[in-house]
């Protein structure tokens, strides 16, 4: 099957299972397991502070990198355009207000409108 979630629930026989019915331990991939995979890859790649890397951090880091160069992360990460959640949870918490890349994006937009 080529559609659907990347990490799929499997039965004990290795066939695809609907995530909503995959309730027994071992029938589905947990968030902790995914983080273990990501950390393992980061460790093997020699990443500094690999123990602190998370799967969600990859998504958050991407949003921060996009904003840092003046882009709109909501256009890249399947978020609602202009999402306050992206600003609040991904950008504001990442850095102090003085260093927040979202503020640079907003300032650039204000300059372009003037």
Secondary structure, DSSP 8 states (H G I E B T S, - for coil): --SS-SS-EE-TTS-EE-GGG--STTSS--HHHHHHHHHHHHHHTT-TTGGG--HHHHHHHHHHHHHHTT--GGGTTT--TT-HHIIIIIIITTS-TTT-HHHHHHHHHHHHH-
